[in-house]
Amino acid sequence: MSNHVLDVLAATIKARRNATLEDSYTKRLLAEPIKPAKKVGEEGVEVALAAVGQDKPSLIGETADLLYHLLVVLESRDVTLDEVYAELERRMAASEQQKQRKAASA
Ligand SMILES: N=c1c2ncn([C@@H]3O[C@H](COP(=O)(O)OP(=O)(O)OP(=O)(O)O)[C@@H](O)[C@H]3O)c2ncn1[C@@H]1O[C@H](COP(=O)(O)O)[C@@H](O)[C@H]1O
């Protein structure tokens, strides 16, 4: 596993699925997949409002909330960050190829 904070957080969230912890907010969210999905919507709006308000500390905090809840949603639907990374890489490669084709035909 990578040491990137998102990968470490995703692994922690995954481990909470079968944890016996009583006081894990993550475990409670995973037991009720609609809830983290709703939280992603709410946190997304809060990120947008912080961006429009040009409030940098709020934008950082709300982005952290959004990323956390997004990782919980992915875990609740058995989607890994590696699958998301692969999709982003596929798009980068496709975009690069398109630019090269355009440059070659100009
Ligand atoms: N990164 C986070 C994280 N970010 C945000 N939150 C929680 O997300 C909630 C934020 O929701 P709100 O601000 O809307 O607060 P709220 O109104 O009380 O929430 P709701 O009642 O609407 O669900 C708070 O309860 C935060 O504690 C997080 N909870 C856990 N983590 C990490 O998840 C991992 C597992 O933690 P446990 O859930 O404690 O096992 C650990 O690494 C934690 O650091």
The ligand as a Tripos MOL2 file, in Angstrom:
@<TRIPOS>MOLECULE
LIG
   44    47     1     0     0
SMALL
NO_CHARGES

@<TRIPOS>ATOM
      1 N1        -11.1070   11.9550    8.4200 N.2       1 LIG1
      2 C1        -12.0700   11.6890    9.1570 C.ar      1 LIG1
      3 C2        -13.2070   12.5670    9.2470 C.ar      1 LIG1
      4 N2        -13.4720   13.7430    8.6500 N.ar      1 LIG1
      5 C3        -14.6820   14.1070    9.1030 C.ar      1 LIG1
      6 N3        -15.1650   13.1860    9.9820 N.ar      1 LIG1
      7 C4        -16.4270   13.2110   10.7290 C.3       1 LIG1
      8 O1        -17.4460   13.6000    9.8690 O.3       1 LIG1
      9 C5        -18.4100   14.3020   10.5960 C.3       1 LIG1
     10 C6        -18.6010   15.6030    9.8610 C.3       1 LIG1
     11 O2        -19.8770   15.7770    9.6920 O.3       1 LIG1
     12 P1        -20.5150   17.1800   10.0930 P.3       1 LIG1
     13 O3        -19.4920   18.2470   10.1830 O.co2     1 LIG1
     14 O4        -21.6150   17.3910    9.1320 O.co2     1 LIG1
     15 O5        -20.9610   16.8750   11.5860 O.3       1 LIG1
     16 P2        -22.2770   16.2150   12.0790 P.3       1 LIG1
     17 O6        -23.4020   17.1540   11.8080 O.co2     1 LIG1
     18 O7        -22.0030   15.8470   13.5140 O.co2     1 LIG1
     19 O8        -22.4270   14.8830   11.2080 O.3       1 LIG1
     20 P3        -23.7870   14.1030   10.9040 P.3       1 LIG1
     21 O9        -24.5470   13.9350   12.1920 O.co2     1 LIG1
     22 O10       -24.5160   14.9230    9.8570 O.co2     1 LIG1
     23 O11       -23.3120   12.7840   10.3300 O.co2     1 LIG1
     24 C7        -17.8790   14.5690   12.0130 C.3       1 LIG1
     25 O12       -18.4530   13.6660   12.9360 O.3       1 LIG1
     26 C8        -16.3970   14.2830   11.8450 C.3       1 LIG1
     27 O13       -15.7950   13.7490   13.0110 O.3       1 LIG1
     28 C9        -14.2810   12.2070   10.0780 C.ar      1 LIG1
     29 N4        -14.3140   11.0500   10.7990 N.ar      1 LIG1
     30 C10       -13.2470   10.2280   10.7180 C.ar      1 LIG1
     31 N5        -12.1320   10.5220    9.9320 N.ar      1 LIG1
     32 C11       -10.9940    9.5900    9.9080 C.3       1 LIG1
     33 O14       -11.4850    8.2770    9.6800 O.3       1 LIG1
     34 C12       -10.6480    7.3200   10.3450 C.3       1 LIG1
     35 C13       -11.5240    6.3840   11.1800 C.3       1 LIG1
     36 O15       -12.0860    7.1240   12.2530 O.3       1 LIG1
     37 P4        -13.3370    6.6020   13.1270 P.3       1 LIG1
     38 O16       -14.5590    6.9050   12.3300 O.co2     1 LIG1
     39 O17       -13.2690    7.4190   14.3810 O.co2     1 LIG1
     40 O18       -13.1690    5.1460   13.3320 O.co2     1 LIG1
     41 C14        -9.6550    8.1120   11.2270 C.3       1 LIG1
     42 O19        -8.4270    8.1440   10.5160 O.3       1 LIG1
     43 C15       -10.2590    9.5120   11.2770 C.3       1 LIG1
     44 O20        -9.2970   10.5160   11.3590 O.3       1 LIG1
@<TRIPOS>BOND
     1     1     2 2
     2     2     3 ar
     3     2    31 ar
     4     3     4 ar
     5     3    28 ar
     6     4     5 ar
     7     5     6 ar
     8     6     7 1
     9     6    28 ar
    10     7     8 1
    11     7    26 1
    12     8     9 1
    13     9    10 1
    14     9    24 1
    15    10    11 1
    16    11    12 1
    17    12    13 2
    18    12    14 1
    19    12    15 1
    20    15    16 1
    21    16    17 2
    22    16    18 1
    23    16    19 1
    24    19    20 1
    25    20    21 2
    26    20    22 1
    27    20    23 1
    28    24    25 1
    29    24    26 1
    30    26    27 1
    31    28    29 ar
    32    29    30 ar
    33    30    31 ar
    34    31    32 1
    35    32    33 1
    36    32    43 1
    37    33    34 1
    38    34    35 1
    39    34    41 1
    40    35    36 1
    41    36    37 1
    42    37    38 2
    43    37    39 1
    44    37    40 1
    45    41    42 1
    46    41    43 1
    47    43    44 1
@<TRIPOS>SUBSTRUCTURE
     1 LIG1         1 GROUP 0 **** ****
